[in-house]
């Protein structure tokens, strides 16, 4: 009897351990579901299917727990029955709480799904569309009508918004120049009316649409992308003109056809002429259909891969490559004034400051007055002031115009004749600077013009108007500050006395007046410098009574300043207006332009430098002729003198050259007689470096393997060979 009792106790002990393990597994699974529920309740990042799977899992856990509880009751010898029952009840409570949490989360997801689904009139579900962003307006007249239409439909006609909310949305929609607009009252109606009064100018709007077609850049090569862009530009502006009640007719179609034919590339125009079967004038629709077909054809041709380029790329890929990254910006400190990466003397903000402000800035920041950098001790720079007649130890940007010596001082010091004869032209500039002793000064046509940068902002530049120039020129640092893409060109510019300057870059820049009544896109050649400061010294205008009603194109025309852009004859006569005013018995002329009044004429005061501007593009035939004149040999070859080394090389070539079967010349390398003494101990140094490389590779097996593979590949490609003896 005792033996049966002991066997039963052992069986109960085994069953109890098994049930404890199953209970622990239920607790672990339940803990994971609880963690899942708490995380999803915070993030709401889940879906309905996941929650339904978890609820089904909870039901399975509840069933397993009930079965375990019944099996515990069948164990009669369990000493911890009450403790086990309490533990099971706690697990039941946790399952119930977790189930409630999952169901709440499930119901909230269903509510959100219902709110995002809208029923249309037919009772079918319709997906909710994303919110419409506010329309934006940056100050372009051509975009105002579209902006006004969208803003009126979204905001102005929305009865749920009050005036304060509409004003807030209107200010948030304005960008760039339009954001600076102010109205007489701080309310929505006043600001919206001010916008309409300024930008709803029908004449300017029509001009902008027409000029956008006329001033479109010419397409120089066959390109499907550029042809489509031209068609989009024409269609967009014609559609805008139709909205303004200006319809197309036969006359406008003829003009548009001729304008478009001038813009497309030469091959496309040739194909269009060949497509015409009769001598009748083609219609506008025929031209647009041809351009659409032509762009599709070019697009199809460009998709065909070039087998020659594929073979070339395959050959290049077999070569070993070495990539070196050099972070040049890391070697240049940020400008202390504008925080961009350039030297202070290249900073446009610093250059636009007055001389007094520059000196104060240098003094306050404890910078060197010569190199404009922060350093201790004496300045190591050898540069001096480059202003004519100065040469003092200070930077040219800190030069006071009064420091220039007058002509009488030069003559009294005995330097007059030398200075008079020292007429020089700096290479790379189209400017002639001479020392003159006249008692009058000619005022050049300077004005302020606005250029559009790459990010859409308008930057104020000081320009020089010159009708003797066939080109427009902009300073290189100004062009890079604008962030405009520069195009590589090879162009020559000829100035006074036939001085020629090479131009490597050009840029298309949008220039405009301050009120945007005049706007053009001009192609500017890019040069490091246009001219010295204009005027050379400050002019006395105390006796020049300029009427207060006249707005000058350059209010600081009498103060020396840098020239950022030179505008040539391309725009010279286009910006002139007929109004003129004469001052000081007709010696000073105020000429009205679209930028304001220009000040020109003679002033009775001394200037010790004369500036003359004449720029033209040299004729190609003349340039080639000069090239051959420079490269041609003298008529008598006996006049050519040769050095001893040249004579030795010629003799060595005659003695040692031979030609192989392919006609290739093979010549021994000439060596000097004392070559060994010149080379010195270079062999020992080379052996030491080679041994150093081997020692380094022996310490790094991976590097050694890669190095040997690289050298083996180099040898297999035929780039090197082993020397046997």
CORBEL-V748196 format. One record per residue. N is the residue number from 1. RES is the residue in one letter. BURIAL is b if it has 24 or more other C-alpha atoms within 12 Angstrom, else e. Layout:
n={N,N}
res={RES,RES}
burial={BURIAL,BURIAL}
This chain:
n={1,2,3,4,5,6,7,8,9,10,11,12,13,14,15,16,17,18,19,20,21,22,23,24,25,26,27,28,29,30,31,32,33,34,35,36,37,38,39,40,41,42,43,44,45,46,47,48,49,50,51,52,53,54,55,56,57,58,59,60,61,62,63,64,65,66,67,68,69,70,71,72,73,74,75,76,77,78,79,80,81,82,83,84,85,86,87,88,89,90,91,92,93,94,95,96,97,98,99,100,101,102,103,104,105,106,107,108,109,110,111,112,113,114,115,116,117,118,119,120,121,122,123,124,125,126,127,128,129,130,131,132,133,134,135,136,137,138,139,140,141,142,143,144,145,146,147,148,149,150,151,152,153,154,155,156,157,158,159,160,161,162,163,164,165,166,167,168,169,170,171,172,173,174,175,176,177,178,179,180,181,182,183,184,185,186,187,188,189,190,191,192,193,194,195,196,197,198,199,200,201,202,203,204,205,206,207,208,209,210,211,212,213,214,215,216,217,218,219,220,221,222,223,224,225,226,227,228,229,230,231,232,233,234,235,236,237,238,239,240,241,242,243,244,245,246,247,248,249,250,251,252,253,254,255,256,257,258,259,260,261,262,263,264,265,266,267,268,269,270,271,272,273,274,275,276,277,278,279,280,281,282,283,284,285,286,287,288,289,290,291,292,293,294,295,296,297,298,299,300,301,302,303,304,305,306,307,308,309,310,311,312,313,314,315,316,317,318,319,320,321,322,323,324,325,326,327,328,329,330,331,332,333,334,335,336,337,338,339,340,341,342,343,344,345,346,347,348,349,350,351,352,353,354,355,356,357,358,359,360,361,362,363,364,365,366,367,368,369,370,371,372,373,374,375,376,377,378,379,380,381,382,383,384,385,386,387,388,389,390,391,392,393,394,395,396,397,398,399,400,401,402,403,404,405,406,407,408,409,410,411,412,413,414,415,416,417,418,419,420,421,422,423,424,425,426,427,428,429,430,431,432,433,434,435,436,437,438,439,440,441,442,443,444,445,446,447,448,449,450,451,452,453,454,455,456,457,458,459,460,461,462,463,464,465,466,467,468,469,470,471,472,473,474,475,476,477,478,479,480,481,482,483,484,485,486,487,488,489,490,491,492,493,494,495,496,497,498,499,500,501,502,503,504,505,506,507,508,509,510,511,512,513,514,515,516,517,518,519,520,521,522,523,524,525,526,527,528,529,530,531,532,533,534,535,536,537,538,539,540,541,542,543,544,545,546,547,548,549,550,551,552,553,554,555,556,557,558,559,560,561,562,563,564,565,566,567,568,569,570,571,572,573,574,575,576,577,578,579,580,581,582,583,584,585,586,587,588,589,590,591,592,593,594,595,596,597,598,599,600,601,602,603,604,605,606,607,608,609,610,611,612,613,614,615,616,617,618,619,620,621,622,623,624,625,626,627,628,629,630,631,632,633,634,635,636,637,638,639,640,641,642,643,644,645,646,647,648,649,650,651,652,653,654,655,656,657,658,659,660,661,662,663,664,665,666,667,668,669,670,671,672,673,674,675,676,677,678,679,680,681,682,683,684,685,686,687,688,689,690,691,692,693,694,695,696,697,698,699,700,701,702,703,704,705,706,707,708,709,710,711,712,713,714,715,716,717,718,719,720,721,722,723,724,725}
res={X,X,X,X,X,X,X,X,X,X,X,X,X,X,X,X,X,X,X,X,X,X,X,X,X,X,X,X,X,X,X,X,X,X,X,X,X,X,X,X,X,X,X,X,X,X,X,X,X,X,X,X,X,X,X,X,X,X,X,X,X,X,X,X,X,X,X,X,X,X,X,X,X,X,X,X,X,X,X,X,X,X,X,X,X,X,X,X,X,X,X,X,X,X,X,X,X,X,X,X,X,X,X,X,X,X,X,X,X,X,X,X,X,X,X,X,X,X,X,X,X,X,X,X,X,X,X,X,X,X,X,X,X,X,X,X,X,X,X,X,X,X,X,X,X,X,X,X,X,X,X,X,X,X,X,X,X,X,X,X,X,X,X,X,X,X,X,X,X,X,X,X,X,X,X,X,X,X,X,X,X,X,X,X,X,X,X,X,X,X,X,X,X,X,X,X,X,X,X,X,X,X,X,X,X,X,X,X,X,X,X,X,X,X,X,X,X,X,X,X,X,X,X,X,X,X,X,X,X,X,X,X,X,X,X,X,X,X,X,X,X,X,X,X,X,X,X,X,X,X,X,X,X,X,X,X,X,X,X,X,X,X,X,X,X,X,X,X,X,X,X,X,X,X,X,X,X,X,X,X,X,X,X,X,X,X,X,X,X,X,X,X,X,X,X,X,X,X,X,X,X,X,X,X,X,X,X,X,X,X,X,X,X,X,X,X,X,X,X,X,X,X,X,X,X,X,X,X,X,X,X,X,X,X,X,X,X,X,X,X,X,X,X,X,X,X,X,X,X,X,X,X,X,X,X,X,X,X,X,X,X,X,X,X,X,X,X,X,X,X,X,X,X,X,X,X,X,X,X,X,X,X,X,X,X,X,X,X,X,X,X,X,X,X,X,X,X,X,X,X,X,X,X,X,X,X,X,X,X,X,X,X,X,X,X,X,X,X,X,X,X,X,X,X,X,X,X,X,X,X,X,X,X,X,X,X,X,X,X,X,X,X,X,X,X,X,X,X,X,X,X,X,X,X,X,X,X,X,X,X,X,X,X,X,X,X,X,X,X,X,X,X,X,X,X,X,X,X,X,X,X,X,X,X,X,X,X,X,X,X,X,X,X,X,X,X,X,X,X,X,X,X,X,X,X,X,X,X,X,X,X,X,X,X,X,X,X,X,X,X,X,X,X,X,X,X,X,X,X,X,X,X,X,X,X,X,X,X,X,X,X,X,X,X,X,X,X,X,X,X,X,X,X,X,X,X,X,X,X,X,X,X,X,X,X,X,X,X,X,X,X,X,X,X,X,X,X,X,X,X,X,X,X,X,X,X,X,X,X,X,X,X,X,X,X,X,X,X,X,X,X,X,X,X,X,X,X,X,X,X,X,X,X,X,X,X,X,X,X,X,X,X,X,X,X,X,X,X,X,X,X,X,X,X,X,X,X,X,X,X,X,X,X,X,X,X,X,X,X,X,X,X,X,X,X,X,X,X,X,X,X,X,X,X,X,X,X,X,X,X,X,X,X,X,X,X,X,X,X,X,X,X,X,X,X,X,X,X,X,X,X,X,X,X,X,X,X,X,X,X,X,X,X,X,X,X,X,X,X,X,X,X,X,X,X,X,X,X,X,X,X,X,X,X,X}
burial={e,e,e,e,e,e,e,e,e,e,e,e,e,e,e,b,e,e,b,e,e,b,b,e,e,b,b,e,b,b,e,e,b,b,e,b,b,e,e,b,b,e,e,e,e,e,e,b,e,e,b,e,e,b,b,e,b,b,e,e,b,b,e,b,b,e,e,b,b,e,b,b,e,e,b,e,e,b,e,e,e,e,e,b,e,e,e,b,e,e,b,b,e,b,b,e,e,b,b,e,b,b,b,e,b,b,e,e,b,e,e,e,e,e,e,e,e,e,e,e,e,e,e,e,e,e,e,e,e,e,e,e,e,e,b,b,b,b,b,b,b,b,b,b,b,e,b,b,e,e,b,e,e,e,b,b,e,e,e,e,e,e,e,e,e,b,b,e,b,b,b,e,b,b,e,e,b,b,e,e,b,e,e,e,e,e,e,b,e,e,b,b,e,e,b,e,e,b,b,b,e,e,e,e,b,b,b,b,b,b,e,b,b,b,b,b,b,b,b,e,e,b,b,b,e,b,b,b,e,b,b,e,b,b,b,e,b,b,e,b,b,e,e,e,e,e,e,e,e,e,e,e,e,e,e,b,b,e,b,b,b,b,b,b,b,e,e,b,b,e,e,b,e,e,e,e,e,e,e,e,e,b,e,b,e,e,b,b,e,b,b,b,e,b,b,e,e,e,e,e,e,e,e,e,e,e,e,e,e,e,e,e,e,e,e,e,e,e,e,e,e,e,e,e,e,e,e,e,e,e,e,e,e,e,e,b,b,e,e,e,e,b,b,b,b,b,b,b,b,b,b,b,e,e,b,e,e,b,b,e,b,b,e,e,e,e,b,b,b,b,b,b,b,e,e,e,e,e,e,e,e,e,e,e,b,e,b,b,b,e,e,e,b,b,b,b,b,b,b,b,b,e,e,b,b,b,b,e,e,e,e,e,e,e,e,e,e,e,b,e,e,e,e,e,e,e,e,e,b,b,b,b,b,b,b,b,b,e,e,e,b,b,b,b,b,b,b,b,b,b,b,b,b,e,e,e,b,b,b,b,b,b,b,b,b,b,b,b,b,b,b,b,b,b,b,b,b,b,b,b,b,b,e,b,e,b,e,e,e,e,b,b,b,b,b,b,e,e,b,b,b,b,b,e,b,b,b,b,b,b,b,b,b,b,e,b,b,b,b,b,b,b,b,b,b,b,b,b,b,b,b,b,b,b,b,b,b,b,b,e,e,e,e,b,e,e,e,e,e,e,e,b,b,b,b,b,b,b,b,b,b,b,b,b,b,b,b,b,b,e,b,b,e,e,b,b,e,e,e,e,b,e,e,e,e,e,e,b,b,b,b,b,b,b,b,b,b,b,b,b,b,b,b,e,e,b,b,b,b,b,b,b,b,b,b,b,b,e,e,e,e,e,e,e,e,e,e,e,e,e,e,e,e,e,e,e,e,e,e,e,e,e,e,e,e,e,e,e,e,e,e,e,e,e,e,e,e,e,e,e,e,e,e,e,e,e,e,e,e,e,e,e,e,e,e,e,e,e,e,e,e,e,e,e,e,e,e,e,e,e,e,e,e,e,e,e,e,e,e,e,e,e,e,e,e,e,e,e,e,e,e,e,e,e,e,e,e,e,e,e,e,e,e,e,e}
